[in-house]
Amino acid sequence: MSRRFNKNSREGFIIVISLTLMLVMTTMGVGLYYSSKQSSEQIGMNIGKSDSLYSAEACIAEARLWLKQNSATDVPCKGKTPGKICDRVAITKMSEWAMSGESQIFKNRSESQSYSCSISLLGSIAFEGGEGVGFDIGETDSYGNIPVSTKYLYRIRSTGTINSNTSTVEVIDSMIF
C-alpha cells in the first residue's frame, strides 16, 4: 500500500488554524485578566481615598464637639497665642465605634482607619449683634448703643488615614461670645 502525495492536499491545515486561534484566545484571556486586575486595584484605591476623607470629616465633627463642650464655661483657647495649636483630637483605631450587624470585612476596614486633627485659634473680631438675613446678618442701620460681641475664629486641620491613603481637610469655624 502506497500513498500518493497530492500537492493540493489540505491534511493538517485544520490543526494549524486551531493552534493559531487557541494562541489568539489565550492572549486575549491573559490581557483581560490583567485589565480586570488593574481595574479592581483602582477601585480599591478609590474606596481607600473616600474612606480616608470620611475619617478626616469624622475628626472635624469630634473637634467641633470639643469646641462646643469647652465653650460652656469660657472661650476655648482664649489664653493661647493666635495661630498656635491649642488642642489635638486623635483616634488611632476607629474600632471603638459599635458596628454590630456589619460584615467582618467592613469591621476590618474600619479598624484600619485613623484620624488626627488640631484646633487652633486664629483670632477674634468685634461683632455687632443684630437681626438680618443672608449676608446682612449682624448688620444694623442703627447707631449708638449696639451690643458688641466678640467672634472667635478657629482653624480645624484634620488628617484621615486608611492603609496608605491619606486625606487632609481644613475648616474655619467661628463662635460668638
C-alpha positions as CSV (number, residue, x, y, z in Angstrom):
1,M,0.0,0.0,0.0
2,S,1.5,3.1,-1.0
3,R,0.2,6.6,-0.5
4,R,0.4,9.2,-3.0
5,F,1.4,12.7,-2.2
6,N,-1.0,15.1,-3.5
7,K,0.1,18.7,-3.9
8,N,-3.4,20.1,-3.3
9,S,-3.9,18.1,-0.1
10,R,-5.1,20.1,3.0
11,E,-4.5,17.4,5.6
12,G,-3.1,19.0,8.8
13,F,-4.2,22.5,7.8
14,I,-7.1,22.5,10.4
15,I,-4.6,21.9,13.2
16,V,-2.6,25.0,12.2
17,I,-5.8,27.1,12.3
18,S,-6.8,25.6,15.6
19,L,-3.5,26.3,17.2
20,T,-3.5,29.8,15.9
21,L,-7.0,30.5,17.2
22,M,-6.0,29.0,20.6
23,L,-3.0,31.2,20.8
24,V,-5.1,34.3,20.0
25,M,-7.8,33.4,22.5
26,T,-5.2,32.7,25.2
27,T,-3.5,36.0,24.6
28,M,-7.0,37.7,24.9
29,G,-7.7,35.9,28.1
30,V,-4.4,36.9,29.7
31,G,-5.0,40.5,28.6
32,L,-8.5,40.5,30.1
33,Y,-7.1,39.1,33.4
34,Y,-4.5,41.9,33.7
35,S,-7.1,44.5,32.7
36,S,-9.6,43.4,35.3
37,K,-6.9,43.1,38.0
38,Q,-5.8,46.7,37.3
39,S,-9.4,47.9,37.4
40,S,-10.0,46.2,40.8
41,E,-6.9,47.8,42.2
42,Q,-8.0,51.2,41.1
43,I,-11.4,50.6,42.7
44,G,-9.7,49.6,45.9
45,M,-7.6,52.8,45.8
46,N,-10.7,54.9,45.3
47,I,-12.5,53.3,48.2
48,G,-9.5,53.9,50.4
49,K,-9.4,57.6,49.3
50,S,-13.0,58.1,50.1
51,D,-12.7,56.2,53.4
52,S,-9.8,58.4,54.4
53,L,-11.8,61.5,53.6
54,Y,-14.7,60.3,55.7
55,S,-12.4,59.7,58.6
56,A,-11.0,63.2,58.3
57,E,-14.5,64.6,58.3
58,A,-15.2,62.5,61.4
59,C,-12.3,64.2,63.1
60,I,-13.7,67.6,62.3
61,A,-17.0,66.6,63.9
62,E,-15.1,65.5,67.0
63,A,-13.2,68.8,67.1
64,R,-16.4,70.8,66.8
65,L,-17.9,68.8,69.6
66,W,-14.8,69.6,71.7
67,L,-15.3,73.3,70.9
68,K,-18.9,73.1,71.9
69,Q,-18.2,71.3,75.2
70,N,-15.4,73.7,76.2
71,S,-17.4,76.8,75.3
72,A,-19.9,76.1,78.1
73,T,-17.5,77.5,80.7
74,D,-15.3,80.0,78.8
75,V,-13.9,80.8,75.4
76,P,-11.9,77.8,74.2
77,C,-8.2,78.6,73.6
78,K,-8.6,82.2,74.9
79,G,-5.2,82.3,76.5
80,K,-3.3,80.8,73.5
81,T,-1.4,82.8,71.0
82,P,-3.4,83.2,67.7
83,G,-2.2,80.7,65.2
84,K,-0.8,78.2,67.7
85,I,-2.4,74.8,68.3
86,C,-4.5,74.7,71.4
87,D,-5.7,71.1,71.3
88,R,-5.5,67.9,69.3
89,V,-8.0,65.2,68.7
90,A,-6.8,61.8,67.6
91,I,-8.0,58.2,67.3
92,T,-5.6,55.6,66.2
93,K,-8.2,52.9,65.5
94,M,-11.9,53.5,64.8
95,S,-12.8,50.1,66.2
96,E,-14.4,51.8,69.2
97,W,-17.4,52.6,67.2
98,A,-20.2,50.0,67.7
99,M,-20.7,48.1,64.5
100,S,-23.0,45.2,65.4
101,G,-24.6,43.6,62.4
102,E,-21.9,44.6,60.0
103,S,-19.8,42.1,58.0
104,Q,-16.3,41.2,59.2
105,I,-14.8,42.8,56.0
106,F,-16.3,46.1,56.9
107,K,-15.2,45.8,60.5
108,N,-11.6,45.1,59.5
109,R,-11.7,48.0,57.0
110,S,-12.9,50.4,59.7
111,E,-10.3,49.2,62.2
112,S,-7.5,50.2,59.8
113,Q,-8.8,53.8,59.7
114,S,-7.4,56.5,61.9
115,Y,-7.6,60.3,62.2
116,S,-6.0,63.2,63.9
117,C,-6.8,66.9,63.9
118,S,-5.6,70.1,65.5
119,I,-7.6,73.1,66.7
120,S,-6.0,76.5,66.7
121,L,-7.4,79.9,67.5
122,L,-6.9,82.2,64.5
123,G,-8.0,85.4,66.2
124,S,-11.0,87.4,67.3
125,I,-13.0,90.3,65.8
126,A,-15.7,92.6,67.1
127,F,-19.2,91.5,66.1
128,E,-22.1,93.9,66.2
129,G,-25.2,91.9,67.1
130,G,-28.4,92.5,65.3
131,E,-31.0,90.9,63.1
132,G,-30.7,90.3,59.4
133,V,-30.9,87.8,56.6
134,G,-28.4,86.3,54.3
135,F,-25.3,88.5,54.1
136,D,-26.9,91.1,56.2
137,I,-26.8,89.1,59.4
138,G,-25.2,91.2,62.2
139,E,-25.5,94.4,60.2
140,T,-27.8,97.1,61.6
141,D,-28.8,100.6,60.5
142,S,-28.9,102.0,64.0
143,Y,-26.2,104.0,65.8
144,G,-25.5,104.3,69.4
145,N,-25.8,101.5,72.0
146,I,-25.4,98.5,69.8
147,P,-24.4,95.3,71.7
148,V,-21.0,94.3,70.6
149,S,-19.9,90.7,71.0
150,T,-16.6,89.0,70.1
151,K,-16.4,86.5,67.3
152,Y,-13.6,83.9,67.7
153,L,-12.3,82.2,64.6
154,Y,-10.8,78.6,64.8
155,R,-9.0,76.6,62.3
156,I,-9.5,72.8,62.4
157,R,-7.0,70.9,60.3
158,S,-7.8,67.2,60.0
159,T,-6.0,64.2,58.5
160,G,-7.7,60.9,57.9
161,T,-5.7,57.7,57.1
162,I,-6.6,54.2,55.9
163,N,-3.8,51.9,54.9
164,S,-1.6,54.1,52.6
165,N,-4.3,56.6,51.7
166,T,-4.3,60.0,53.4
167,S,-6.8,62.9,53.1
168,T,-6.4,66.3,54.7
169,V,-9.3,68.7,55.3
170,E,-9.2,72.2,56.8
171,V,-12.2,74.1,58.1
172,I,-12.6,77.6,59.6
173,D,-15.2,77.6,62.3
174,S,-16.4,80.6,64.4
175,M,-18.1,81.1,67.8
176,I,-19.7,84.3,69.1
177,F,-19.4,85.2,72.8
